[in-house]
Amino acid sequence: MTQKLNWPPTNVEALRSDSLSDPHTPGLYIEVHTGRGRVTRVWKYRRRLSGKKTFHRATLSSYPAHSIADARDWAASIDVLP
């Protein structure tokens, strides 16, 4: 039996470095940028193209300007063609 993982906003807000992948949407992750005493979190998408060594990459915008639900909808709308 597979256990579903929650990804509440508190996990995203607590992230201070590195990145965190969304357990519900393959390819969606949030990346943290630090500098000048600020922490910025940016939604990104990365998937390997079928049968190739290249990746499809895209950037949405920052969190909390776009919520987790917004980012998931955006990632689901991306068509990765082989």
Jmol script that loads the backbone (N, CA, C; Angstrom):
load data "model"
ATOM      1  N   MET A   1       0.846  -1.176   0.000  1.00  0.00           N
ATOM      2  CA  MET A   1       0.000   0.000   0.000  1.00  0.00           C
ATOM      3  C   MET A   1       0.889   1.235   0.000  1.00  0.00           C
ATOM      4  N   THR A   2       0.630   2.140  -0.922  1.00  0.00           N
ATOM      5  CA  THR A   2       1.424   3.351  -1.039  1.00  0.00           C
ATOM      6  C   THR A   2       0.833   4.449  -0.182  1.00  0.00           C
ATOM      7  N   GLN A   3       1.693   5.104   0.555  1.00  0.00           N
ATOM      8  CA  GLN A   3       1.249   6.193   1.418  1.00  0.00           C
ATOM      9  C   GLN A   3       1.410   7.507   0.664  1.00  0.00           C
ATOM     10  N   LYS A   4       0.337   8.326   0.652  1.00  0.00           N
ATOM     11  CA  LYS A   4       0.422   9.630   0.008  1.00  0.00           C
ATOM     12  C   LYS A   4       1.087  10.611   0.949  1.00  0.00           C
ATOM     13  N   LEU A   5       1.986  11.387   0.395  1.00  0.00           N
ATOM     14  CA  LEU A   5       2.689  12.374   1.194  1.00  0.00           C
ATOM     15  C   LEU A   5       2.003  13.720   1.100  1.00  0.00           C
ATOM     16  N   ASN A   6       1.887  14.390   2.210  1.00  0.00           N
ATOM     17  CA  ASN A   6       1.360  15.744   2.219  1.00  0.00           C
ATOM     18  C   ASN A   6       2.483  16.711   1.912  1.00  0.00           C
ATOM     19  N   TRP A   7       2.137  17.830   1.344  1.00  0.00           N
ATOM     20  CA  TRP A   7       3.114  18.861   1.020  1.00  0.00           C
ATOM     21  C   TRP A   7       2.506  20.200   1.412  1.00  0.00           C
ATOM     22  N   PRO A   8       2.354  20.436   2.716  1.00  0.00           N
ATOM     23  CA  PRO A   8       1.698  21.663   3.163  1.00  0.00           C
ATOM     24  C   PRO A   8       2.578  22.888   2.930  1.00  0.00           C
ATOM     25  N   PRO A   9       1.967  24.074   2.867  1.00  0.00           N
ATOM     26  CA  PRO A   9       2.728  25.305   2.683  1.00  0.00           C
ATOM     27  C   PRO A   9       3.821  25.514   3.733  1.00  0.00           C
ATOM     28  N   THR A  10       3.644  24.966   4.925  1.00  0.00           N
ATOM     29  CA  THR A  10       4.673  25.129   5.958  1.00  0.00           C
ATOM     30  C   THR A  10       5.980  24.464   5.557  1.00  0.00           C
ATOM     31  N   ASN A  11       5.911  23.347   4.810  1.00  0.00           N
ATOM     32  CA  ASN A  11       7.139  22.705   4.322  1.00  0.00           C
ATOM     33  C   ASN A  11       7.865  23.598   3.329  1.00  0.00           C
ATOM     34  N   VAL A  12       7.109  24.266   2.479  1.00  0.00           N
ATOM     35  CA  VAL A  12       7.702  25.163   1.482  1.00  0.00           C
ATOM     36  C   VAL A  12       8.297  26.389   2.175  1.00  0.00           C
ATOM     37  N   GLU A  13       7.576  26.960   3.102  1.00  0.00           N
ATOM     38  CA  GLU A  13       8.045  28.154   3.806  1.00  0.00           C
ATOM     39  C   GLU A  13       9.252  27.871   4.692  1.00  0.00           C
ATOM     40  N   ALA A  14       9.366  26.663   5.194  1.00  0.00           N
ATOM     41  CA  ALA A  14      10.494  26.302   6.061  1.00  0.00           C
ATOM     42  C   ALA A  14      11.768  26.036   5.277  1.00  0.00           C
ATOM     43  N   LEU A  15      11.649  25.839   3.979  1.00  0.00           N
ATOM     44  CA  LEU A  15      12.805  25.540   3.138  1.00  0.00           C
ATOM     45  C   LEU A  15      13.694  26.776   3.025  1.00  0.00           C
ATOM     46  N   ARG A  16      14.960  26.647   3.423  1.00  0.00           N
ATOM     47  CA  ARG A  16      15.900  27.762   3.428  1.00  0.00           C
ATOM     48  C   ARG A  16      17.044  27.606   2.433  1.00  0.00           C
ATOM     49  N   SER A  17      17.206  26.419   1.886  1.00  0.00           N
ATOM     50  CA  SER A  17      18.249  26.182   0.882  1.00  0.00           C
ATOM     51  C   SER A  17      17.875  24.942   0.088  1.00  0.00           C
ATOM     52  N   ASP A  18      18.560  24.763  -1.047  1.00  0.00           N
ATOM     53  CA  ASP A  18      18.379  23.577  -1.874  1.00  0.00           C
ATOM     54  C   ASP A  18      17.036  23.627  -2.620  1.00  0.00           C
ATOM     55  N   SER A  19      16.397  22.477  -2.780  1.00  0.00           N
ATOM     56  CA  SER A  19      15.124  22.403  -3.485  1.00  0.00           C
ATOM     57  C   SER A  19      14.273  21.291  -2.881  1.00  0.00           C
ATOM     58  N   LEU A  20      13.004  21.296  -3.243  1.00  0.00           N
ATOM     59  CA  LEU A  20      12.065  20.318  -2.719  1.00  0.00           C
ATOM     60  C   LEU A  20      11.149  19.892  -3.854  1.00  0.00           C
ATOM     61  N   SER A  21      11.090  18.588  -4.141  1.00  0.00           N
ATOM     62  CA  SER A  21      10.244  18.061  -5.212  1.00  0.00           C
ATOM     63  C   SER A  21       8.832  17.820  -4.705  1.00  0.00           C
ATOM     64  N   ASP A  22       7.870  18.076  -5.572  1.00  0.00           N
ATOM     65  CA  ASP A  22       6.469  17.830  -5.236  1.00  0.00           C
ATOM     66  C   ASP A  22       6.188  16.331  -5.353  1.00  0.00           C
ATOM     67  N   PRO A  23       5.675  15.700  -4.300  1.00  0.00           N
ATOM     68  CA  PRO A  23       5.416  14.261  -4.361  1.00  0.00           C
ATOM     69  C   PRO A  23       4.212  13.902  -5.231  1.00  0.00           C
ATOM     70  N   HIS A  24       3.371  14.876  -5.577  1.00  0.00           N
ATOM     71  CA  HIS A  24       2.161  14.604  -6.359  1.00  0.00           C
ATOM     72  C   HIS A  24       2.316  14.885  -7.845  1.00  0.00           C
ATOM     73  N   THR A  25       3.238  15.772  -8.223  1.00  0.00           N
ATOM     74  CA  THR A  25       3.374  16.180  -9.620  1.00  0.00           C
ATOM     75  C   THR A  25       4.795  15.919 -10.103  1.00  0.00           C
ATOM     76  N   PRO A  26       4.986  14.901 -10.922  1.00  0.00           N
ATOM     77  CA  PRO A  26       6.335  14.600 -11.416  1.00  0.00           C
ATOM     78  C   PRO A  26       6.928  15.782 -12.179  1.00  0.00           C
ATOM     79  N   GLY A  27       8.154  16.110 -11.855  1.00  0.00           N
ATOM     80  CA  GLY A  27       8.853  17.179 -12.538  1.00  0.00           C
ATOM     81  C   GLY A  27       8.759  18.536 -11.866  1.00  0.00           C
ATOM     82  N   LEU A  28       7.781  18.736 -10.997  1.00  0.00           N
ATOM     83  CA  LEU A  28       7.597  20.018 -10.327  1.00  0.00           C
ATOM     84  C   LEU A  28       8.430  20.063  -9.059  1.00  0.00           C
ATOM     85  N   TYR A  29       9.147  21.166  -8.879  1.00  0.00           N
ATOM     86  CA  TYR A  29       9.899  21.369  -7.647  1.00  0.00           C
ATOM     87  C   TYR A  29      10.023  22.852  -7.361  1.00  0.00           C
ATOM     88  N   ILE A  30      10.384  23.157  -6.139  1.00  0.00           N
ATOM     89  CA  ILE A  30      10.605  24.539  -5.739  1.00  0.00           C
ATOM     90  C   ILE A  30      12.074  24.673  -5.369  1.00  0.00           C
ATOM     91  N   GLU A  31      12.698  25.712  -5.883  1.00  0.00           N
ATOM     92  CA  GLU A  31      14.125  25.938  -5.675  1.00  0.00           C
ATOM     93  C   GLU A  31      14.304  27.214  -4.861  1.00  0.00           C
ATOM     94  N   VAL A  32      15.248  27.179  -3.937  1.00  0.00           N
ATOM     95  CA  VAL A  32      15.489  28.321  -3.054  1.00  0.00           C
ATOM     96  C   VAL A  32      16.726  29.083  -3.515  1.00  0.00           C
ATOM     97  N   HIS A  33      16.571  30.400  -3.607  1.00  0.00           N
ATOM     98  CA  HIS A  33      17.678  31.296  -3.930  1.00  0.00           C
ATOM     99  C   HIS A  33      17.881  32.225  -2.740  1.00  0.00           C
ATOM    100  N   THR A  34      19.119  32.358  -2.299  1.00  0.00           N
ATOM    101  CA  THR A  34      19.417  33.246  -1.183  1.00  0.00           C
ATOM    102  C   THR A  34      20.403  34.310  -1.626  1.00  0.00           C
ATOM    103  N   GLY A  35      20.289  35.460  -1.018  1.00  0.00           N
ATOM    104  CA  GLY A  35      21.205  36.544  -1.322  1.00  0.00           C
ATOM    105  C   GLY A  35      20.705  37.847  -0.744  1.00  0.00           C
ATOM    106  N   ARG A  36      21.628  38.671  -0.314  1.00  0.00           N
ATOM    107  CA  ARG A  36      21.306  39.974   0.274  1.00  0.00           C
ATOM    108  C   ARG A  36      20.325  39.864   1.433  1.00  0.00           C
ATOM    109  N   GLY A  37      20.483  38.804   2.201  1.00  0.00           N
ATOM    110  CA  GLY A  37      19.638  38.611   3.380  1.00  0.00           C
ATOM    111  C   GLY A  37      18.213  38.191   3.067  1.00  0.00           C
ATOM    112  N   ARG A  38      17.944  37.796   1.821  1.00  0.00           N
ATOM    113  CA  ARG A  38      16.599  37.379   1.435  1.00  0.00           C
ATOM    114  C   ARG A  38      16.587  35.922   0.997  1.00  0.00           C
ATOM    115  N   VAL A  39      15.424  35.328   1.131  1.00  0.00           N
ATOM    116  CA  VAL A  39      15.208  33.965   0.655  1.00  0.00           C
ATOM    117  C   VAL A  39      14.065  34.026  -0.356  1.00  0.00           C
ATOM    118  N   THR A  40      14.332  33.584  -1.575  1.00  0.00           N
ATOM    119  CA  THR A  40      13.318  33.565  -2.622  1.00  0.00           C
ATOM    120  C   THR A  40      13.098  32.124  -3.053  1.00  0.00           C
ATOM    121  N   ARG A  41      11.835  31.747  -3.168  1.00  0.00           N
ATOM    122  CA  ARG A  41      11.488  30.394  -3.594  1.00  0.00           C
ATOM    123  C   ARG A  41      10.847  30.478  -4.979  1.00  0.00           C
ATOM    124  N   VAL A  42      11.359  29.697  -5.923  1.00  0.00           N
ATOM    125  CA  VAL A  42      10.907  29.763  -7.314  1.00  0.00           C
ATOM    126  C   VAL A  42      10.410  28.393  -7.761  1.00  0.00           C
ATOM    127  N   TRP A  43       9.229  28.369  -8.403  1.00  0.00           N
ATOM    128  CA  TRP A  43       8.681  27.135  -8.945  1.00  0.00           C
ATOM    129  C   TRP A  43       9.370  26.808 -10.252  1.00  0.00           C
ATOM    130  N   LYS A  44       9.788  25.545 -10.388  1.00  0.00           N
ATOM    131  CA  LYS A  44      10.444  25.094 -11.613  1.00  0.00           C
ATOM    132  C   LYS A  44       9.901  23.722 -12.003  1.00  0.00           C
ATOM    133  N   TYR A  45      10.120  23.392 -13.266  1.00  0.00           N
ATOM    134  CA  TYR A  45       9.655  22.123 -13.814  1.00  0.00           C
ATOM    135  C   TYR A  45      10.788  21.532 -14.648  1.00  0.00           C
ATOM    136  N   ARG A  46      11.011  20.243 -14.490  1.00  0.00           N
ATOM    137  CA  ARG A  46      12.068  19.564 -15.234  1.00  0.00           C
ATOM    138  C   ARG A  46      11.666  18.111 -15.460  1.00  0.00           C
ATOM    139  N   ARG A  47      11.597  17.721 -16.741  1.00  0.00           N
ATOM    140  CA  ARG A  47      11.294  16.327 -17.093  1.00  0.00           C
ATOM    141  C   ARG A  47      12.182  15.902 -18.239  1.00  0.00           C
ATOM    142  N   ARG A  48      12.622  14.678 -18.214  1.00  0.00           N
ATOM    143  CA  ARG A  48      13.427  14.121 -19.302  1.00  0.00           C
ATOM    144  C   ARG A  48      12.486  13.812 -20.471  1.00  0.00           C
ATOM    145  N   LEU A  49      12.911  14.187 -21.654  1.00  0.00           N
ATOM    146  CA  LEU A  49      12.126  13.885 -22.846  1.00  0.00           C
ATOM    147  C   LEU A  49      12.223  12.397 -23.140  1.00  0.00           C
ATOM    148  N   SER A  50      11.141  11.813 -23.528  1.00  0.00           N
ATOM    149  CA  SER A  50      11.055  10.380 -23.756  1.00  0.00           C
ATOM    150  C   SER A  50      12.098   9.894 -24.754  1.00  0.00           C
ATOM    151  N   GLY A  51      12.917   8.958 -24.324  1.00  0.00           N
ATOM    152  CA  GLY A  51      13.910   8.342 -25.181  1.00  0.00           C
ATOM    153  C   GLY A  51      15.101   9.228 -25.522  1.00  0.00           C
ATOM    154  N   LYS A  52      15.259  10.337 -24.821  1.00  0.00           N
ATOM    155  CA  LYS A  52      16.350  11.255 -25.121  1.00  0.00           C
ATOM    156  C   LYS A  52      17.145  11.560 -23.860  1.00  0.00           C
ATOM    157  N   LYS A  53      18.295  12.189 -24.043  1.00  0.00           N
ATOM    158  CA  LYS A  53      19.118  12.576 -22.905  1.00  0.00           C
ATOM    159  C   LYS A  53      18.874  14.023 -22.493  1.00  0.00           C
ATOM    160  N   THR A  54      17.995  14.708 -23.198  1.00  0.00           N
ATOM    161  CA  THR A  54      17.723  16.113 -22.898  1.00  0.00           C
ATOM    162  C   THR A  54      16.510  16.256 -21.987  1.00  0.00           C
ATOM    163  N   PHE A  55      16.418  17.415 -21.360  1.00  0.00           N
ATOM    164  CA  PHE A  55      15.336  17.711 -20.437  1.00  0.00           C
ATOM    165  C   PHE A  55      14.499  18.874 -20.951  1.00  0.00           C
ATOM    166  N   HIS A  56      13.232  18.871 -20.585  1.00  0.00           N
ATOM    167  CA  HIS A  56      12.372  20.032 -20.810  1.00  0.00           C
ATOM    168  C   HIS A  56      12.370  20.790 -19.485  1.00  0.00           C
ATOM    169  N   ARG A  57      12.746  22.054 -19.535  1.00  0.00           N
ATOM    170  CA  ARG A  57      12.819  22.865 -18.320  1.00  0.00           C
ATOM    171  C   ARG A  57      11.971  24.108 -18.484  1.00  0.00           C
ATOM    172  N   ALA A  58      11.326  24.516 -17.388  1.00  0.00           N
ATOM    173  CA  ALA A  58      10.510  25.726 -17.400  1.00  0.00           C
ATOM    174  C   ALA A  58      10.492  26.320 -16.003  1.00  0.00           C
ATOM    175  N   THR A  59      10.284  27.635 -15.931  1.00  0.00           N
ATOM    176  CA  THR A  59      10.196  28.347 -14.655  1.00  0.00           C
ATOM    177  C   THR A  59       8.872  29.083 -14.619  1.00  0.00           C
ATOM    178  N   LEU A  60       8.150  28.955 -13.530  1.00  0.00           N
ATOM    179  CA  LEU A  60       6.865  29.640 -13.381  1.00  0.00           C
ATOM    180  C   LEU A  60       7.070  31.013 -12.789  1.00  0.00           C
ATOM    181  N   SER A  61       7.275  31.078 -11.518  1.00  0.00           N
ATOM    182  CA  SER A  61       7.451  32.340 -10.799  1.00  0.00           C
ATOM    183  C   SER A  61       7.743  31.988  -9.355  1.00  0.00           C
ATOM    184  N   SER A  62       7.614  32.970  -8.507  1.00  0.00           N
ATOM    185  CA  SER A  62       7.985  32.752  -7.109  1.00  0.00           C
ATOM    186  C   SER A  62       6.798  32.326  -6.247  1.00  0.00           C
ATOM    187  N   TYR A  63       7.127  31.768  -5.116  1.00  0.00           N
ATOM    188  CA  TYR A  63       6.172  31.430  -4.071  1.00  0.00           C
ATOM    189  C   TYR A  63       6.284  32.544  -3.037  1.00  0.00           C
ATOM    190  N   PRO A  64       5.258  33.110  -2.524  1.00  0.00           N
ATOM    191  CA  PRO A  64       3.848  32.750  -2.528  1.00  0.00           C
ATOM    192  C   PRO A  64       3.011  33.432  -3.604  1.00  0.00           C
ATOM    193  N   ALA A  65       3.630  34.108  -4.572  1.00  0.00           N
ATOM    194  CA  ALA A  65       2.852  34.720  -5.665  1.00  0.00           C
ATOM    195  C   ALA A  65       2.021  33.660  -6.381  1.00  0.00           C
ATOM    196  N   HIS A  66       2.562  32.453  -6.494  1.00  0.00           N
ATOM    197  CA  HIS A  66       1.837  31.311  -7.056  1.00  0.00           C
ATOM    198  C   HIS A  66       1.822  30.213  -6.001  1.00  0.00           C
ATOM    199  N   SER A  67       0.646  29.778  -5.636  1.00  0.00           N
ATOM    200  CA  SER A  67       0.493  28.762  -4.587  1.00  0.00           C
ATOM    201  C   SER A  67       0.892  27.387  -5.107  1.00  0.00           C
ATOM    202  N   ILE A  68       0.861  26.419  -4.211  1.00  0.00           N
ATOM    203  CA  ILE A  68       1.167  25.042  -4.590  1.00  0.00           C
ATOM    204  C   ILE A  68       0.157  24.555  -5.627  1.00  0.00           C
ATOM    205  N   ALA A  69      -1.125  24.873  -5.423  1.00  0.00           N
ATOM    206  CA  ALA A  69      -2.164  24.463  -6.376  1.00  0.00           C
ATOM    207  C   ALA A  69      -1.942  25.105  -7.741  1.00  0.00           C
ATOM    208  N   ASP A  70      -1.575  26.385  -7.763  1.00  0.00           N
ATOM    209  CA  ASP A  70      -1.286  27.069  -9.026  1.00  0.00           C
ATOM    210  C   ASP A  70      -0.129  26.393  -9.750  1.00  0.00           C
ATOM    211  N   ALA A  71       0.921  26.081  -9.015  1.00  0.00           N
ATOM    212  CA  ALA A  71       2.099  25.459  -9.606  1.00  0.00           C
ATOM    213  C   ALA A  71       1.769  24.068 -10.151  1.00  0.00           C
ATOM    214  N   ARG A  72       0.940  23.321  -9.449  1.00  0.00           N
ATOM    215  CA  ARG A  72       0.553  21.992  -9.928  1.00  0.00           C
ATOM    216  C   ARG A  72      -0.277  22.092 -11.201  1.00  0.00           C
ATOM    217  N   ASP A  73      -1.202  23.049 -11.252  1.00  0.00           N
ATOM    218  CA  ASP A  73      -2.000  23.251 -12.462  1.00  0.00           C
ATOM    219  C   ASP A  73      -1.107  23.640 -13.639  1.00  0.00           C
ATOM    220  N   TRP A  74      -0.151  24.524 -13.384  1.00  0.00           N
ATOM    221  CA  TRP A  74       0.780  24.962 -14.415  1.00  0.00           C
ATOM    222  C   TRP A  74       1.596  23.778 -14.942  1.00  0.00           C
ATOM    223  N   ALA A  75       2.135  22.969 -14.032  1.00  0.00           N
ATOM    224  CA  ALA A  75       2.954  21.820 -14.428  1.00  0.00           C
ATOM    225  C   ALA A  75       2.121  20.788 -15.194  1.00  0.00           C
ATOM    226  N   ALA A  76       0.889  20.608 -14.803  1.00  0.00           N
ATOM    227  CA  ALA A  76       0.020  19.642 -15.496  1.00  0.00           C
ATOM    228  C   ALA A  76      -0.311  20.121 -16.907  1.00  0.00           C
ATOM    229  N   SER A  77      -0.288  21.422 -17.133  1.00  0.00           N
ATOM    230  CA  SER A  77      -0.627  21.951 -18.446  1.00  0.00           C
ATOM    231  C   SER A  77       0.544  21.892 -19.430  1.00  0.00           C
ATOM    232  N   ILE A  78       1.743  21.593 -18.953  1.00  0.00           N
ATOM    233  CA  ILE A  78       2.908  21.526 -19.833  1.00  0.00           C
ATOM    234  C   ILE A  78       2.902  20.208 -20.583  1.00  0.00           C
ATOM    235  N   ASP A  79       2.912  20.311 -21.891  1.00  0.00           N
ATOM    236  CA  ASP A  79       2.969  19.112 -22.731  1.00  0.00           C
ATOM    237  C   ASP A  79       4.414  18.876 -23.127  1.00  0.00           C
ATOM    238  N   VAL A  80       4.955  17.746 -22.739  1.00  0.00           N
ATOM    239  CA  VAL A  80       6.316  17.386 -23.116  1.00  0.00           C
ATOM    240  C   VAL A  80       6.202  16.383 -24.252  1.00  0.00           C
ATOM    241  N   LEU A  81       6.519  16.853 -25.437  1.00  0.00           N
ATOM    242  CA  LEU A  81       6.438  15.984 -26.602  1.00  0.00           C
ATOM    243  C   LEU A  81       7.760  15.268 -26.826  1.00  0.00           C
ATOM    244  N   PRO A  82       7.709  14.005 -27.243  1.00  0.00           N
ATOM    245  CA  PRO A  82       8.956  13.281 -27.494  1.00  0.00           C
ATOM    246  C   PRO A  82       9.701  13.802 -28.698  1.00  0.00           C
TER     247      PRO A  82
END
end "model"
wireframe off; spacefill off
backbone 0.3
color backbone group
